[in-house]
Amino acid sequence: MFTIDQIKAAHSRVKSGADFPSYIREIKGLGVTHYEAYVTDGHIDYHGVQNYSAKVPAKYDALIVAETPNSEQFKTELFAHQQGKTDFLTFIKMCATYGIEKWEISMDKMTCTYYDKKGNEILVEKIPQ
């Protein structure tokens, strides 16, 4: 099974949103089936087969996530991030500002789904393979 150190090594190569698809391919190869990343403090729950899981603890001081999502502005800023125009911390702060509480990555579906604080899907994207 995968370790947090392996995941951190793969993540260290991500410099912008443009690097995200290769990161996903790499951790999928390690055995990650899906994960949830939380905007509030940066903790991430990684999951593998046979109920295996590994958790990355909080990475930064808690952010306040807006109660009401602004999905159109979020989509605009996400597009800029995916083109490499912003770094990861800028992306996280933008998510909080526009009401994104977490995102879930599904390796089987190769999707990234963004959720608000009420658990509503804000956006589902296919991850380029």
DSSP file (Angstrom, degrees, kcal/mol; ACC not computed):
  #  RESIDUE AA STRUCTURE BP1 BP2  ACC     N-H-->O    O-->H-N    N-H-->O    O-->H-N    TCO  KAPPA ALPHA  PHI   PSI    X-CA   Y-CA   Z-CA
    1    1 A M              0   0    0      0, 0.0    30,-0.1     0, 0.0    31,-0.1   0.000 360.0 360.0 360.0 162.0    0.0    0.0    0.0
    2    2 A F        -     0   0    0     28,-0.1     2,-0.3    25,-0.1    46,-0.0  -0.290 360.0-144.7 -75.4 160.0    1.0    3.6   -0.4
    3    3 A T     >  -     0   0    0      1,-0.1     4,-1.9    51,-0.0     5,-0.2  -0.845  25.1-115.7-121.2 161.5    2.5    5.8    2.2
    4    4 A I  H  > S+     0   0    0     -2,-0.3     4,-3.0     1,-0.2     5,-0.2   0.870 117.1  58.5 -62.3 -36.5    2.1    9.5    3.0
    5    5 A D  H  > S+     0   0    0      2,-0.2     4,-2.2     1,-0.2    -1,-0.2   0.898 105.4  49.0 -61.5 -39.6    5.7   10.0    2.2
    6    6 A Q  H  > S+     0   0    0      2,-0.2     4,-2.0     1,-0.2    -1,-0.2   0.913 113.1  47.1 -64.4 -42.0    5.1    8.6   -1.3
    7    7 A I  H  X S+     0   0    0     -4,-1.9     4,-2.7     1,-0.2    -2,-0.2   0.917 111.2  50.9 -66.7 -42.6    2.2   10.9   -1.8
    8    8 A K  H  X S+     0   0    0     -4,-3.0     4,-1.9     1,-0.2    -1,-0.2   0.893 108.5  52.7 -61.6 -39.2    4.1   13.9   -0.5
    9    9 A A  H  < S+     0   0    0     -4,-2.2     4,-0.4     2,-0.2    -1,-0.2   0.914 111.8  45.4 -62.6 -42.5    7.0   13.1   -2.9
   10   10 A A  H >< S+     0   0    0     -4,-2.0     3,-1.1     1,-0.2    -2,-0.2   0.907 112.9  50.6 -65.9 -41.1    4.5   13.1   -5.8
   11   11 A H  H >< S+     0   0    0     -4,-2.7     3,-2.0     1,-0.3    -1,-0.2   0.798  96.3  69.5 -68.7 -28.2    2.9   16.3   -4.6
   12   12 A S  T 3< S+     0   0    0     -4,-1.9    -1,-0.3     1,-0.3    -2,-0.2   0.722  93.6  58.8 -63.5 -19.3    6.2   18.0   -4.3
   13   13 A R  T <  S+     0   0    0     -3,-1.1     2,-0.7    -4,-0.4    -1,-0.3   0.501  82.9  98.0 -87.1  -4.7    6.4   18.0   -8.1
   14   14 A V    <   +     0   0    0     -3,-2.0    74,-0.1     1,-0.2     3,-0.1  -0.767  37.4 160.8 -87.4 115.0    3.1   20.0   -8.4
   15   15 A K        -     0   0    0     -2,-0.7     2,-0.3     1,-0.3    73,-0.2   0.643  66.7  -5.3-105.3 -22.9    3.9   23.6   -8.9
   16   16 A S  S >  S-     0   0    0     71,-0.1     3,-1.9    66,-0.1     4,-0.3  -0.938  84.9 -81.9-158.2 176.2    0.6   24.7  -10.4
   17   17 A G  G >  S+     0   0    0     64,-1.0     3,-1.1    69,-0.6    65,-0.2   0.740 119.9  69.8 -59.5 -23.4   -2.7   23.4  -11.5
   18   18 A A  G 3  S+     0   0    0     63,-0.4    -1,-0.3     1,-0.2     4,-0.3   0.758  96.8  52.5 -66.3 -23.5   -1.2   22.5  -14.8
   19   19 A D  G <> S+     0   0    0     -3,-1.9     4,-1.6     1,-0.2     3,-0.3   0.523  83.8  94.2 -87.7  -7.1    0.8   19.7  -13.0
   20   20 A F  H <> S+     0   0    0     -3,-1.1     4,-2.4    -4,-0.3     5,-0.2   0.883  77.0  54.7 -59.4 -47.0   -2.3   18.2  -11.4
   21   21 A P  H  > S+     0   0    0      0, 0.0     4,-2.1     0, 0.0    -1,-0.2   0.892 109.4  47.9 -58.2 -39.4   -3.1   15.5  -14.1
   22   22 A S  H  > S+     0   0    0     -3,-0.3     4,-2.1    -4,-0.3    -2,-0.2   0.875 110.0  53.3 -69.2 -34.6    0.4   14.0  -13.8
   23   23 A Y  H  X S+     0   0    0     -4,-1.6     4,-2.6     2,-0.2     5,-0.3   0.928 108.7  49.6 -61.2 -45.6    0.2   14.0  -10.0
   24   24 A I  H  X S+     0   0    0     -4,-2.4     4,-2.2     1,-0.2    -2,-0.2   0.915 110.1  50.0 -61.9 -44.3   -3.1   12.1  -10.2
   25   25 A R  H  X S+     0   0    0     -4,-2.1     4,-1.8    -5,-0.2    -1,-0.2   0.904 111.5  50.3 -60.5 -40.4   -1.7    9.5  -12.6
   26   26 A E  H  X S+     0   0    0     -4,-2.1     4,-0.8     2,-0.2    -2,-0.2   0.936 113.1  42.5 -66.2 -47.1    1.3    9.0  -10.2
   27   27 A I  H  X>S+     0   0    0     -4,-2.6     5,-2.1     1,-0.2     4,-0.6   0.819 109.9  57.9 -73.9 -26.9   -0.7    8.5   -7.0
   28   28 A K  H ><5S+     0   0    0     -4,-2.2     3,-1.2    -5,-0.3    -1,-0.2   0.914 103.9  53.9 -62.2 -40.8   -3.2    6.3   -8.9
   29   29 A G  H 3<5S+     0   0    0     -4,-1.8    -1,-0.2     1,-0.3    -2,-0.2   0.742 102.2  58.2 -63.7 -23.9   -0.2    4.1   -9.7
   30   30 A L  H 3<5S-     0   0    0     -4,-0.8    -1,-0.3    -3,-0.2    -2,-0.2   0.642 128.6 -95.9 -79.5 -14.9    0.6    4.0   -6.0
   31   31 A G  T <<5S+     0   0    0     -3,-1.2    18,-0.4    -4,-0.6     2,-0.4   0.503  71.6 149.3 112.6   7.4   -2.8    2.5   -5.3
   32   32 A V      < -     0   0    0     -5,-2.1    -1,-0.3     1,-0.2    16,-0.3  -0.605  20.2-178.3 -73.3 128.3   -4.9    5.5   -4.3
   33   33 A T        -     0   0    0     14,-3.3    74,-2.5     1,-0.4    75,-0.7   0.776  64.1 -24.6 -96.5 -33.0   -8.5    4.9   -5.3
   34   34 A H  E     -AB  47 106A   0     13,-1.3    13,-2.5    72,-0.2    -1,-0.4  -0.969  58.0-164.8-167.8 163.5   -9.9    8.2   -4.2
   35   35 A Y  E     -AB  46 105A   0     70,-1.7    70,-2.7    -2,-0.3     2,-0.4  -0.993  14.4-139.1-154.6 160.0   -9.3   11.1   -1.7
   36   36 A E  E     -AB  45 104A   0      9,-2.0     9,-2.4    -2,-0.3     2,-0.5  -0.986  14.2-162.1-121.2 130.3  -10.9   14.1   -0.1
   37   37 A A  E     -AB  44 103A   0     66,-2.7    66,-1.9    -2,-0.4     2,-0.5  -0.957  10.8-147.5-113.8 127.5   -9.0   17.4    0.3
   38   38 A Y  E  >  - B   0 102A   0      5,-2.5     4,-1.8    -2,-0.5     3,-0.3  -0.842   6.9-158.5-103.6 124.3  -10.4   19.9    2.8
   39   39 A V  T  4 S+     0   0    0     62,-2.6    24,-0.2    -2,-0.5    -1,-0.1   0.852  82.6  73.0 -66.1 -37.5  -10.0   23.6    2.2
   40   40 A T  T  4 S-     0   0    0     61,-0.6    23,-2.8     1,-0.2    -1,-0.2   0.874 127.1  -9.7 -49.8 -49.9  -10.5   24.6    5.8
   41   41 A D  T  4 S-     0   0    0     -3,-0.3    18,-2.8    21,-0.2    19,-1.6   0.391  93.9-108.1-134.8   0.2   -7.1   23.4    7.1
   42   42 A G     <  +     0   0    0     -4,-1.8    -3,-0.1     1,-0.3     2,-0.1   0.515  62.4 150.5  86.5   4.8   -5.6   21.4    4.2
   43   43 A H        -     0   0    0     -5,-0.1    -5,-2.5    17,-0.1     2,-0.4  -0.435  27.5-159.8 -71.6 150.5   -6.0   17.9    5.7
   44   44 A I  E     -AC  37  56A   0     12,-1.8    12,-2.9    -7,-0.2     2,-0.6  -0.994  12.9-152.5-134.7 136.1   -6.5   15.1    3.2
   45   45 A D  E     -AC  36  55A   0     -9,-2.4    -9,-2.0    -2,-0.4     2,-0.3  -0.943  16.5-165.4-110.0 113.1   -7.9   11.6    3.5
   46   46 A Y  E     -AC  35  54A   0      8,-3.1     8,-2.1    -2,-0.6     2,-0.4  -0.779   5.0-163.2 -98.9 142.8   -6.5    9.2    1.0
   47   47 A H  E     +AC  34  53A   0    -13,-2.5   -14,-3.3    -2,-0.3   -13,-1.3  -0.958  11.6 172.4-130.1 145.4   -8.1    5.8    0.4
   48   48 A G        -     0   0    0      4,-2.9     3,-0.5    -2,-0.4     4,-0.2  -0.592  44.8 -52.6-129.9-166.4   -7.0    2.6   -1.3
   49   49 A V  S >  S+     0   0    0    -18,-0.4     3,-1.6     1,-0.2    -1,-0.2  -0.255 114.3  27.9 -71.1 161.9   -8.4   -1.0   -1.7
   50   50 A Q  T 3  S-     0   0    0      1,-0.3    -1,-0.2     2,-0.0     3,-0.1   0.848 133.3 -64.3  54.5  41.5   -9.6   -3.1    1.2
   51   51 A N  T 3  S+     0   0    0     -3,-0.5    -1,-0.3     1,-0.2     2,-0.2   0.686  88.4 159.9  59.4  21.6  -10.5    0.0    3.3
   52   52 A Y    <   +     0   0    0     -3,-1.6    -4,-2.9    -4,-0.2     2,-0.3  -0.535  12.1 172.7 -71.5 138.1   -6.9    1.1    3.5
   53   53 A S  E     -C   47   0A   0     -6,-0.2     2,-0.4    -2,-0.2    -6,-0.2  -0.994  20.7-169.1-146.2 154.7   -6.6    4.8    4.3
   54   54 A A  E     -C   46   0A   0     -8,-2.1    -8,-3.1    -2,-0.3     2,-0.4  -0.994  14.6-149.2-141.1 140.5   -3.9    7.3    5.1
   55   55 A K  E     -C   45   0A   0     -2,-0.4   -10,-0.2   -10,-0.2   -51,-0.1  -0.924   7.3-152.8-119.8 136.1   -4.4   10.8    6.4
   56   56 A V  E     -C   44   0A   0    -12,-2.9   -12,-1.8    -2,-0.4     3,-0.1  -0.923  31.0-130.4 -99.0 124.4   -2.3   13.9    5.9
   57   57 A P        -     0   0    0      0, 0.0   -13,-0.1     0, 0.0    -1,-0.0  -0.076  44.2 -56.5 -69.8 174.9   -2.9   16.2    8.9
   58   58 A A        -     0   0    0      1,-0.1   -16,-0.2   -15,-0.1     3,-0.1  -0.161  45.3-165.3 -50.3 141.9   -3.8   19.9    8.7
   59   59 A K        +     0   0    0    -18,-2.8     2,-0.3     1,-0.2   -17,-0.2   0.614  64.0  10.3-107.2 -18.8   -1.2   21.9    6.7
   60   60 A Y  S    S-     0   0    0    -19,-1.6    -1,-0.2     3,-0.0     3,-0.1  -0.948  92.9 -66.9-154.2 168.1   -2.1   25.5    7.7
   61   61 A D  S    S-     0   0    0     -2,-0.3    -2,-0.1     1,-0.1   -19,-0.0  -0.306  71.9 -82.1 -61.4 147.3   -4.2   27.6   10.1
   62   62 A A        -     0   0    0      1,-0.1     2,-0.3   -21,-0.1   -21,-0.2  -0.197  43.2-152.0 -58.4 136.5   -7.9   27.2    9.5
   63   63 A L        -     0   0    0    -23,-2.8     2,-0.6   -24,-0.2    -1,-0.1  -0.760  18.8-117.7-102.3 153.6   -9.5   29.3    6.8
   64   64 A I        -     0   0    0     -2,-0.3     2,-0.5   -25,-0.0    35,-0.1  -0.844  25.4-148.1 -93.6 121.9  -13.1   30.4    6.9
   65   65 A V        -     0   0    0     -2,-0.6    32,-0.2    34,-0.1    31,-0.1  -0.779  25.6-108.8 -91.0 128.9  -15.1   29.0    4.0
   66   66 A A        -     0   0    0     30,-2.8    51,-0.3    -2,-0.5    -1,-0.1  -0.235  18.1-136.5 -56.3 141.3  -17.9   31.2    2.7
   67   67 A E  S    S+     0   0    0      1,-0.1    50,-0.2    49,-0.1    51,-0.2   0.859  91.3  49.0 -68.2 -36.9  -21.3   30.0    3.6
   68   68 A T  S    S-     0   0    0     48,-0.1    -1,-0.1    49,-0.1    32,-0.1  -0.920  86.2-132.9-110.9 121.9  -22.7   30.7    0.1
   69   69 A P        -     0   0    0      0, 0.0     2,-0.6     0, 0.0    30,-0.2  -0.390   5.4-153.5 -72.5 148.6  -20.8   29.5   -2.9
   70   70 A N     >  +     0   0    0     28,-1.9     4,-2.4     1,-0.1     5,-0.2  -0.813  20.4 177.8-115.6  85.3  -20.1   31.7   -5.9
   71   71 A S  H  > S+     0   0    0     -2,-0.6     4,-2.4     1,-0.2     5,-0.2   0.836  72.5  52.4 -65.2 -35.8  -19.8   29.0   -8.5
   72   72 A E  H  > S+     0   0    0      2,-0.2     4,-1.9     1,-0.2    -1,-0.2   0.930 113.0  43.4 -68.1 -43.9  -19.3   31.3  -11.5
   73   73 A Q  H  > S+     0   0    0      2,-0.2     4,-2.5     1,-0.2     5,-0.2   0.893 113.0  54.2 -67.5 -38.1  -16.4   33.2  -10.0
   74   74 A F  H  X S+     0   0    0     -4,-2.4     4,-2.9     1,-0.2     5,-0.2   0.935 107.7  49.6 -58.6 -46.8  -15.0   29.9   -8.7
   75   75 A K  H  X S+     0   0    0     -4,-2.4     4,-2.1     1,-0.2    -1,-0.2   0.886 110.3  50.8 -61.7 -39.6  -15.0   28.4  -12.1
   76   76 A T  H  X S+     0   0    0     -4,-1.9     4,-1.6     2,-0.2    -1,-0.2   0.938 114.5  42.6 -62.5 -47.5  -13.2   31.5  -13.6
   77   77 A E  H  X S+     0   0    0     -4,-2.5     4,-2.2     1,-0.2    -2,-0.2   0.864 111.5  55.3 -69.5 -36.2  -10.5   31.4  -10.9
   78   78 A L  H  X S+     0   0    0     -4,-2.9     4,-2.7    -5,-0.2    -1,-0.2   0.914 105.2  53.0 -61.3 -43.1  -10.2   27.6  -11.2
   79   79 A F  H  X S+     0   0    0     -4,-2.1     4,-1.1     1,-0.2    -1,-0.2   0.916 108.9  49.3 -59.1 -43.5   -9.5   27.9  -14.9
   80   80 A A  H  <>S+     0   0    0     -4,-1.6     5,-2.2     1,-0.2     3,-0.4   0.912 111.5  49.5 -62.1 -41.9   -6.8   30.4  -14.3
   81   81 A H  H ><5S+     0   0    0     -4,-2.2     3,-2.0     1,-0.2   -64,-1.0   0.911 107.0  54.4 -63.7 -42.2   -5.2   28.0  -11.7
   82   82 A Q  H 3<5S+     0   0    0     -4,-2.7    -1,-0.2     1,-0.3    -2,-0.2   0.738 103.6  56.7 -65.4 -22.0   -5.4   25.1  -14.1
   83   83 A Q  T 3<5S-     0   0    0     -4,-1.1    -1,-0.3    -3,-0.4    -2,-0.2   0.378 123.4-105.7 -88.6   4.1   -3.4   27.1  -16.6
   84   84 A G  T < 5S+     0   0    0     -3,-2.0    -3,-0.2     2,-0.1    -2,-0.1   0.656  84.6 125.9  85.4  16.1   -0.7   27.6  -14.1
   85   85 A K  S   <S+     0   0    0     -5,-2.2     2,-0.3    -6,-0.2    -4,-0.2   0.626  70.5  37.2 -84.7 -13.3   -1.4   31.3  -13.3
   86   86 A T  S    S-     0   0    0     -5,-0.3   -69,-0.6    -6,-0.3    -2,-0.1  -0.956  77.9-122.2-135.7 156.3   -1.7   30.7   -9.5
   87   87 A D     >  -     0   0    0     -2,-0.3     4,-2.0   -71,-0.1   -71,-0.1  -0.341  39.0 -96.4 -88.1 177.4    0.1   28.6   -6.9
   88   88 A F  H  > S+     0   0    0    -73,-0.2     4,-2.5     1,-0.2     5,-0.2   0.892 121.0  51.2 -65.5 -42.5   -1.6   26.1   -4.6
   89   89 A L  H  > S+     0   0    0      1,-0.2     4,-2.4     2,-0.2    -1,-0.2   0.890 110.0  50.6 -64.7 -37.8   -2.0   28.4   -1.6
   90   90 A T  H  > S+     0   0    0      2,-0.2     4,-2.2     1,-0.2    -1,-0.2   0.913 110.3  50.9 -62.4 -42.2   -3.7   31.1   -3.8
   91   91 A F  H  X S+     0   0    0     -4,-2.0     4,-2.4     2,-0.2    -2,-0.2   0.919 109.5  50.0 -60.2 -45.4   -6.0   28.4   -5.1
   92   92 A I  H  X S+     0   0    0     -4,-2.5     4,-2.2     1,-0.2    -2,-0.2   0.930 111.0  48.1 -61.3 -47.0   -6.9   27.3   -1.6
   93   93 A K  H  X S+     0   0    0     -4,-2.4     4,-2.4     1,-0.2    -1,-0.2   0.884 110.8  52.3 -62.2 -37.9   -7.7   30.8   -0.4
   94   94 A M  H  X S+     0   0    0     -4,-2.2     4,-2.1     2,-0.2    -1,-0.2   0.906 106.7  53.1 -64.2 -42.3   -9.8   31.3   -3.6
   95   95 A C  H  <>S+     0   0    0     -4,-2.4     5,-3.1     1,-0.2    -2,-0.2   0.936 110.4  47.2 -57.5 -47.3  -11.7   28.1   -2.8
   96   96 A A  H ><5S+     0   0    0     -4,-2.2   -30,-2.8     1,-0.2     3,-1.3   0.922 110.9  51.9 -60.9 -45.0  -12.5   29.4    0.7
   97   97 A T  H 3<5S+     0   0    0     -4,-2.4    -1,-0.2     1,-0.3    -2,-0.2   0.870 113.6  43.7 -59.5 -38.8  -13.6   32.8   -0.6
   98   98 A Y  T 3<5S-     0   0    0     -4,-2.1   -28,-1.9    -5,-0.1    -1,-0.3   0.206 122.0-100.7 -99.6  16.0  -16.0   31.3   -3.1
   99   99 A G  T < 5 +     0   0    0     -3,-1.3     2,-0.7   -30,-0.2    18,-0.4   0.732  67.8 147.2  83.2  24.5  -17.5   28.8   -0.8
  100  100 A I      < +     0   0    0     -5,-3.1    16,-0.3    -6,-0.2    -1,-0.2  -0.851  19.1 178.8 -95.9 118.3  -15.7   25.5   -1.7
  101  101 A E        -     0   0    0     14,-2.3   -62,-2.6    -2,-0.7   -61,-0.6   0.856  61.4 -22.2 -85.7 -38.4  -15.3   23.3    1.4
  102  102 A K  E     -BD  38 115A   0     13,-1.2    13,-2.8   -64,-0.2     2,-0.3  -0.974  50.7-136.6-159.9 168.5  -13.6   20.3   -0.2
  103  103 A W  E     -BD  37 114A   0    -66,-1.9   -66,-2.7    -2,-0.3     2,-0.4  -0.986  13.2-149.6-134.2 152.1  -13.0   18.4   -3.4
  104  104 A E  E     -BD  36 113A   0      9,-2.5     9,-2.8    -2,-0.3     2,-0.5  -0.965   5.1-154.3-120.5 135.1  -13.0   14.7   -4.0
  105  105 A I  E     -BD  35 112A   0    -70,-2.7   -70,-1.7    -2,-0.4     2,-0.6  -0.938   4.4-163.1-109.1 127.6  -10.9   12.9   -6.5
  106  106 A S  E  >> -BD  34 111A   0      5,-2.4     4,-1.4    -2,-0.5     5,-1.4  -0.951   6.2-168.6-109.5 116.9  -12.1    9.6   -8.0
  107  107 A M  T  45S+     0   0    0    -74,-2.5    -1,-0.1    -2,-0.6   -73,-0.1   0.853  88.0  53.8 -72.4 -33.9   -9.4    7.6   -9.7
  108  108 A D  T  45S+     0   0    0    -75,-0.7    -1,-0.2     1,-0.2   -74,-0.1   0.941 121.6  29.1 -64.9 -46.9  -11.9    5.1  -11.2
  109  109 A K  T  45S-     0   0    0      2,-0.1    -1,-0.2    17,-0.0    -2,-0.2   0.645 100.3-134.7 -85.2 -15.9  -14.0    7.9  -12.8
  110  110 A M  T  <5 +     0   0    0     -4,-1.4    17,-3.3     1,-0.2     2,-0.3   0.955  58.9 137.0  53.1  53.6  -11.0   10.3  -13.2
  111  111 A T  E   < -DE 106 126A   0     -5,-1.4    -5,-2.4    15,-0.3     2,-0.5  -0.911  49.6-151.2-126.6 155.7  -13.1   13.1  -11.9
  112  112 A C  E     -DE 105 125A   0     13,-2.4    13,-2.6    -2,-0.3     2,-0.5  -0.992  18.2-167.2-123.9 119.9  -12.6   16.0   -9.4
  113  113 A T  E     -DE 104 124A   0     -9,-2.8    -9,-2.5    -2,-0.5     2,-0.4  -0.939   5.9-153.9-115.1 126.2  -15.8   17.0   -7.7
  114  114 A Y  E     -DE 103 123A   0      9,-2.8     8,-3.3    -2,-0.5     9,-1.2  -0.807  13.9-166.3-100.2 137.8  -16.0   20.3   -5.7
  115  115 A Y  E     -DE 102 121A   0    -13,-2.8   -14,-2.3    -2,-0.4   -13,-1.2  -0.901  13.3-137.1-125.5 150.5  -18.5   20.7   -2.9
  116  116 A D    >   -     0   0    0      4,-1.9     3,-1.7    -2,-0.3   -16,-0.2  -0.315  46.7 -85.6 -90.0-175.6  -19.9   23.5   -0.8
  117  117 A K  T 3  S+     0   0    0    -18,-0.4   -17,-0.1   -51,-0.3   -50,-0.1   0.707 128.0  55.5 -67.1 -20.4  -20.4   23.5    3.0
  118  118 A K  T 3  S-     0   0    0    -51,-0.2    -1,-0.3     2,-0.1   -51,-0.0   0.417 120.2-106.3 -91.7   1.9  -23.8   21.9    2.6
  119  119 A G    <   +     0   0    0     -3,-1.7     2,-0.3     1,-0.3    -2,-0.1   0.595  70.0 148.3  85.0  10.8  -22.4   19.0    0.5
  120  120 A N        -     0   0    0      1,-0.1    -4,-1.9     2,-0.0     2,-0.4  -0.591  53.4-114.7 -78.6 138.4  -23.8   20.2   -2.7
  121  121 A E  E     +E  115   0A   0     -2,-0.3    -6,-0.2    -6,-0.2     3,-0.1  -0.607  34.3 176.6 -71.2 125.9  -21.8   19.5   -5.9
  122  122 A I  E     -     0   0A   0     -8,-3.3     2,-0.3    -2,-0.4    -1,-0.2   0.780  66.8  -4.2 -96.7 -37.6  -20.6   22.8   -7.3
  123  123 A L  E     -E  114   0A   0     -9,-1.2    -9,-2.8     2,-0.0     2,-0.5  -0.964  52.6-160.1-158.8 138.1  -18.6   21.4  -10.2
  124  124 A V  E     -E  113   0A   0     -2,-0.3     2,-0.4   -11,-0.2   -11,-0.2  -0.992  20.6-175.3-120.3 124.5  -17.6   18.0  -11.6
  125  125 A E  E     -E  112   0A   0    -13,-2.6   -13,-2.4    -2,-0.5     2,-0.4  -0.929  25.1-126.4-121.2 143.7  -14.5   17.9  -13.9
  126  126 A K  E     -E  111   0A   0     -2,-0.4   -15,-0.3   -15,-0.2   -16,-0.1  -0.707  27.9-130.6 -80.0 136.7  -12.9   15.1  -15.9
  127  127 A I        -     0   0    0    -17,-3.3    -1,-0.0    -2,-0.4   -22,-0.0  -0.796  27.3-113.3 -89.0 125.8   -9.2   14.8  -15.1
  128  128 A P              0   0    0      0, 0.0    -1,-0.0     0, 0.0   -18,-0.0  -0.308 360.0 360.0 -59.6 138.5   -7.2   14.7  -18.4
  129  129 A Q              0   0    0   -104,-0.0    -2,-0.0   -19,-0.0   -19,-0.0   0.394 360.0 360.0-105.9 360.0   -5.5   11.4  -18.9
